Amino acid sequence: MRIDTSKYPEGDEAISLQRLRRLKILSKLATVMCIAMYISYIPQIISNFSGHPVGFLQPLVAMINATLWTGYGWNKTYKDWPVIISNVPGIFFGLVTVITIYIH
């Protein structure tokens, strides 16, 4: 099993600059989309406060998923910041959504 390090391969195993740029763009785009996915809980939170509670299972599972991915990103050999940054909002918004289901 290969262990991730902060160094990029050199010599014959070097990663091309074009591929590295694509990976950085992909990680930024994926981070933005993941955050947008979790921000989409705001209408559900508003609905919960308006007396129209939504189901609890989906936001609860999303919160658990975000917690697991955040832990994964944090505990890697080097911190995987795109994974951490994109999933922390999921912990917060998932938890708030579940709590507001019962506080309407």
C-alpha positions in Angstrom: 0.0 0.0 0.0 1.4 3.4 -1.0 1.5 6.1 1.7 0.7 9.6 0.5 3.3 12.2 1.1 3.3 15.9 0.3 6.0 15.4 -2.3 5.1 14.8 -6.0 6.8 12.0 -7.8 10.0 13.0 -9.6 12.0 11.5 -12.5 10.2 8.9 -14.6 7.2 8.9 -12.3 6.8 12.7 -12.4 3.3 14.1 -12.9 2.9 16.5 -15.8 2.2 20.1 -15.0 -1.0 19.9 -17.2 -2.3 17.0 -15.1 -1.4 18.8 -11.9 -3.3 21.9 -13.0 -6.4 19.8 -14.0 -6.3 18.1 -10.6 -6.2 21.4 -8.7 -9.1 22.8 -10.8 -11.0 19.6 -10.2 -10.4 19.7 -6.5 -11.6 23.4 -6.3 -14.7 22.7 -8.4 -15.5 19.6 -6.3 -15.0 21.6 -3.1 -17.4 24.4 -4.3 -20.0 21.9 -5.4 -19.9 19.9 -2.2 -20.3 23.1 -0.1 -23.2 24.1 -2.4 -24.8 20.7 -1.8 -24.8 21.3 1.9 -25.9 24.9 1.7 -29.0 23.6 -0.1 -30.2 22.5 3.4 -31.1 26.1 4.2 -34.6 25.9 2.6 -35.2 22.7 4.6 -34.2 24.5 7.8 -36.5 27.4 6.9 -39.3 24.9 6.2 -38.7 23.3 9.6 -39.0 26.6 11.4 -42.2 27.4 9.4 -43.9 24.3 10.9 -43.5 22.0 7.9 -40.8 19.6 9.0 -38.9 17.5 6.5 -37.7 14.0 6.9 -34.8 13.5 9.3 -33.1 10.5 7.7 -31.4 12.2 4.7 -29.9 15.1 6.6 -28.8 12.7 9.4 -27.0 10.4 7.0 -25.5 13.4 5.1 -24.1 14.7 8.5 -22.7 11.3 9.3 -21.2 11.0 5.9 -19.6 14.5 6.1 -18.2 13.6 9.5 -16.6 10.5 8.2 -15.1 12.2 5.2 -13.8 15.1 7.4 -12.2 12.5 9.7 -10.7 10.7 6.7 -9.2 13.9 5.3 -7.9 15.0 8.7 -6.3 11.6 9.5 -4.5 11.0 6.2 -0.7 11.1 6.2 -1.1 14.7 5.1 -4.3 16.6 5.6 -6.5 16.5 2.6 -7.8 20.1 2.8 -10.3 20.0 -0.1 -12.0 17.0 1.5 -12.0 18.7 4.9 -13.2 22.1 3.8 -15.9 20.7 1.6 -17.4 18.4 4.3 -17.3 20.6 7.4 -20.4 22.6 6.2 -22.2 19.2 5.9 -21.6 18.5 9.5 -23.0 21.8 10.5 -26.0 22.1 8.1 -26.9 18.4 8.6 -27.0 18.8 12.3 -28.9 22.1 12.2 -31.5 20.5 9.8 -32.0 17.5 12.1 -32.3 19.7 15.2 -34.8 22.1 13.6 -37.0 19.2 12.6 -37.9 18.8 16.3 -37.8 22.6 17.2 -40.6 23.9 15.1 
